[in-house]
């Protein structure tokens, strides 16, 4: 049985590996969850909506705790009732499996 992305853990990128491309990206984004988008083959993006600022801030704090646990840190954009998340592997300036793992684990929150 294939292990689900959300059941895996991020692996630190040491560089020297090519970013994922093409069909691999499309296959992985389908497994991540609803509304995640691959932008320009470079990063993952999703908007999360909330009824107020406090709920959005709570979500950011939970994502931050997960990011620290995984050692993989997304860009978080917090505003009233909304959080936008961007994920990519900065070391290679593109996407790796760990980016999709983090997105899938965020979906579980």
Backbone bond lengths (Angstrom), bond angles and torsions (degrees), N, CA, C in turn:
res aa  C-N    CA-C-N  psi(-1)  N-CA   C-N-CA  omega(-1)  CA-C   N-CA-C  phi
1 X - - - 1.456 - - 1.537 108.99 -
2 X 1.288 116.48 133.95 1.455 122.29 -179.34 1.530 110.71 -73.61
3 X 1.337 115.38 133.51 1.460 120.17 178.77 1.525 110.03 -73.06
4 X 1.324 116.46 134.18 1.461 121.58 179.41 1.526 109.77 -73.25
5 X 1.332 116.45 148.58 1.459 121.13 179.63 1.526 112.16 -55.48
6 X 1.324 117.40 -43.19 1.460 121.16 -176.43 1.526 112.67 -67.94
7 X 1.337 117.49 -13.61 1.459 121.36 177.67 1.524 112.61 -92.58
8 X 1.323 116.30 -7.28 1.466 121.53 -179.91 1.528 109.44 -92.23
9 X 1.327 115.44 173.19 1.456 121.81 175.83 1.526 108.93 -123.05
10 X 1.312 115.82 151.33 1.458 122.12 179.80 1.525 110.16 -65.93
11 X 1.333 114.55 145.68 1.455 121.95 177.48 1.523 107.24 -115.80
12 X 1.333 117.53 126.93 1.466 119.15 -179.26 1.531 111.33 -59.43
13 X 1.311 115.57 136.62 1.461 121.11 178.79 1.525 108.49 -90.20
14 X 1.300 116.08 128.14 1.458 121.33 179.26 1.526 111.53 -96.44
15 X 1.332 116.13 0.73 1.461 120.11 -176.87 1.516 110.49 88.58
16 X 1.313 115.71 177.20 1.448 120.39 176.95 1.521 115.10 76.81
17 X 1.325 117.67 5.97 1.463 120.89 176.24 1.524 108.05 -114.54
18 X 1.318 116.85 143.59 1.459 118.36 179.05 1.525 111.17 -74.61
19 X 1.335 117.20 147.37 1.460 119.42 174.73 1.528 110.71 -65.61
20 X 1.314 116.16 153.71 1.461 120.68 175.38 1.524 109.29 -65.54
21 X 1.332 115.62 151.49 1.466 120.52 -179.17 1.516 110.93 -141.40
22 X 1.315 114.49 164.33 1.458 123.93 168.09 1.507 116.30 51.89
23 X 1.336 114.40 -125.47 1.457 121.89 -173.11 1.530 112.52 -61.56
24 X 1.342 116.49 -34.42 1.468 119.65 177.41 1.528 111.01 -58.05
25 X 1.330 116.32 -42.52 1.464 120.81 179.64 1.525 111.03 -62.30
26 X 1.322 116.01 -44.71 1.459 120.18 -177.25 1.526 111.63 -66.89
27 X 1.323 116.86 -37.81 1.465 121.33 178.45 1.526 110.23 -64.72
28 X 1.333 116.69 -45.81 1.463 120.64 -177.69 1.523 112.33 -69.13
29 X 1.329 118.06 -40.38 1.469 119.61 -177.53 1.531 110.90 -65.55
30 X 1.316 117.30 -30.83 1.467 120.45 176.70 1.525 111.18 -66.15
31 X 1.330 116.21 -31.83 1.466 119.95 -179.80 1.530 112.30 -79.26
32 X 1.321 117.55 -24.10 1.470 121.55 -175.46 1.514 112.02 -63.84
33 X 1.300 117.49 -51.09 1.454 119.51 -177.99 1.515 111.20 146.18
34 X 1.295 114.53 178.11 1.461 122.26 -174.19 1.525 113.14 -59.73
35 X 1.298 114.42 139.15 1.467 124.09 167.04 1.526 116.28 69.15
36 X 1.323 119.95 2.57 1.461 119.53 172.30 1.519 107.73 -73.54
37 X 1.319 116.00 140.36 1.465 120.87 -179.15 1.527 109.63 -127.34
38 X 1.337 115.70 141.22 1.459 121.17 170.41 1.520 105.81 -88.83
39 X 1.324 117.29 120.91 1.461 122.85 -177.38 1.525 109.57 -102.04
40 X 1.327 115.42 117.99 1.471 122.87 177.54 1.523 113.20 52.15
41 X 1.332 117.87 29.29 1.456 121.22 -179.56 1.519 113.15 64.24
42 X 1.335 117.01 12.28 1.462 121.86 -171.44 1.528 114.23 -111.77
43 X 1.335 117.68 -41.35 1.458 119.66 -176.66 1.529 111.35 -148.12
44 X 1.326 114.09 162.25 1.462 121.73 174.68 1.512 108.33 -94.13
45 X 1.324 115.88 146.72 1.460 121.15 179.39 1.525 109.45 -144.22
46 X 1.344 113.72 141.92 1.466 119.63 171.34 1.522 109.32 -154.50
47 X 1.322 115.61 144.87 1.467 123.22 174.59 1.528 108.35 -104.58
48 X 1.325 115.07 133.24 1.461 122.35 175.51 1.521 107.70 -114.85
49 X 1.328 117.90 129.72 1.461 122.60 -179.75 1.524 110.26 -104.92
50 X 1.343 114.88 143.86 1.458 122.77 -178.18 1.521 109.48 -136.31
51 X 1.331 117.31 159.96 1.465 119.98 -177.52 1.530 113.93 -75.35
52 X 1.355 117.08 -14.39 1.461 119.24 -176.91 1.530 110.01 -163.45
53 X 1.314 115.65 177.34 1.463 121.37 -178.33 1.526 111.41 -69.04
54 X 1.314 117.35 -42.13 1.467 120.75 -176.38 1.527 111.32 -61.33
55 X 1.323 117.85 -41.73 1.469 121.23 178.26 1.525 111.00 -64.34
56 X 1.327 116.69 -41.65 1.463 120.85 178.64 1.525 110.26 -64.53
57 X 1.324 117.05 -42.40 1.462 121.30 179.25 1.526 110.96 -64.16
58 X 1.318 117.75 -41.11 1.460 121.37 176.70 1.525 110.44 -58.91
59 X 1.318 116.82 -43.33 1.463 121.28 178.50 1.527 110.55 -62.16
60 X 1.335 117.27 -44.65 1.470 121.14 178.29 1.529 109.92 -58.21
61 X 1.314 117.11 -42.50 1.465 120.26 179.41 1.524 112.07 -64.60
62 X 1.325 117.07 -38.36 1.473 120.28 177.73 1.528 110.87 -68.69
63 X 1.332 117.06 -39.95 1.472 120.57 176.11 1.524 109.67 -64.13
64 X 1.332 116.83 -41.29 1.460 120.49 178.73 1.514 112.45 -61.03
65 X 1.320 117.39 -41.85 1.468 121.24 177.97 1.527 110.56 -63.77
66 X 1.329 116.55 -42.35 1.460 120.76 177.18 1.527 110.55 -62.92
67 X 1.321 117.22 -44.12 1.464 121.60 -179.75 1.533 111.08 -59.60
68 X 1.321 116.43 -42.53 1.470 120.26 177.81 1.526 110.62 -63.90
69 X 1.315 116.05 -41.98 1.464 121.31 179.52 1.528 110.52 -61.85
70 X 1.320 116.97 -40.36 1.461 122.01 -176.96 1.531 113.01 -86.47
71 X 1.338 116.82 -14.51 1.465 119.75 -177.07 1.516 112.24 67.78
72 X 1.330 115.91 29.34 1.472 121.54 -178.36 1.527 106.61 -141.16
73 X 1.313 116.85 121.54 1.466 120.54 -165.99 1.529 112.52 -118.16
74 X 1.329 116.63 117.93 1.466 121.16 178.07 1.526 110.84 -81.22
75 X 1.309 115.69 165.40 1.461 121.18 169.12 1.526 106.73 -87.23
76 X 1.321 116.01 124.90 1.457 122.01 -177.91 1.516 109.00 -114.74
77 X 1.323 115.95 128.64 1.466 122.16 179.66 1.529 107.57 -118.72
78 X 1.329 116.01 107.90 1.457 122.80 -175.41 1.522 110.13 -103.85
79 X 1.319 115.59 131.58 1.457 122.09 171.80 1.527 106.76 -144.03
80 X 1.310 117.70 174.83 1.458 120.80 -177.35 1.527 110.00 -57.10
81 X 1.338 117.07 117.06 1.451 122.30 174.75 1.518 115.83 73.53
82 X 1.340 117.17 12.46 1.460 117.60 -176.57 1.527 110.37 -154.01
83 X 1.336 114.40 143.15 1.466 121.50 171.85 1.519 107.27 -133.30
84 X 1.325 116.21 124.65 1.459 121.80 172.41 1.518 107.37 -102.65
85 X 1.330 116.24 135.44 1.465 121.04 179.81 1.521 109.04 -121.48
86 X 1.324 115.14 133.28 1.460 123.06 172.93 1.521 107.79 -122.47
87 X 1.331 115.00 135.27 1.462 120.49 -179.08 1.521 108.92 -133.33
88 X 1.332 115.57 131.79 1.454 122.14 168.32 1.515 107.64 -161.24
89 X 1.316 115.92 166.74 1.455 120.95 178.95 1.515 108.25 -92.64
90 X 1.315 115.60 106.78 1.464 121.35 -174.76 1.526 112.30 -61.86
91 X 1.323 117.68 -34.94 1.465 121.78 -176.35 1.526 112.17 -59.77
92 X 1.335 117.22 -32.82 1.465 119.99 178.99 1.531 112.00 -113.67
93 X 1.329 116.48 2.76 1.467 122.63 179.62 1.527 112.24 52.76
94 X 1.329 114.49 47.86 1.459 120.56 179.43 1.519 109.64 -172.72
95 X 1.313 115.51 -165.58 1.456 121.85 -173.96 1.521 113.42 -101.26
96 X 1.331 115.28 139.70 1.460 123.32 172.60 1.530 107.98 -125.32
97 X 1.308 116.23 172.82 1.468 119.16 178.09 1.526 111.00 -59.43
98 X 1.330 118.12 -34.46 1.464 121.07 -179.62 1.522 112.34 -59.56
99 X 1.321 118.17 -31.87 1.462 120.81 177.27 1.528 110.53 -63.95
100 X 1.303 116.47 -40.74 1.460 121.13 179.37 1.532 110.79 -72.62
101 X 1.329 116.58 -34.24 1.465 120.52 175.60 1.525 109.35 -62.04
102 X 1.341 117.18 -47.66 1.460 120.15 179.86 1.528 110.75 -60.70
103 X 1.326 117.47 -43.86 1.466 120.73 178.74 1.529 110.77 -60.53
104 X 1.315 117.45 -43.16 1.464 120.90 179.63 1.527 111.52 -65.50
105 X 1.316 116.45 -36.53 1.471 119.65 178.25 1.533 110.67 -71.69
106 X 1.334 117.62 -34.33 1.469 120.92 174.20 1.522 109.87 -63.06
107 X 1.325 117.05 -39.96 1.475 120.67 178.37 1.529 110.94 -57.82
108 X 1.305 117.28 -33.16 1.465 121.09 179.89 1.518 112.66 -69.25
109 X 1.347 116.96 -22.87 1.460 119.26 -179.36 1.514 109.96 -66.14
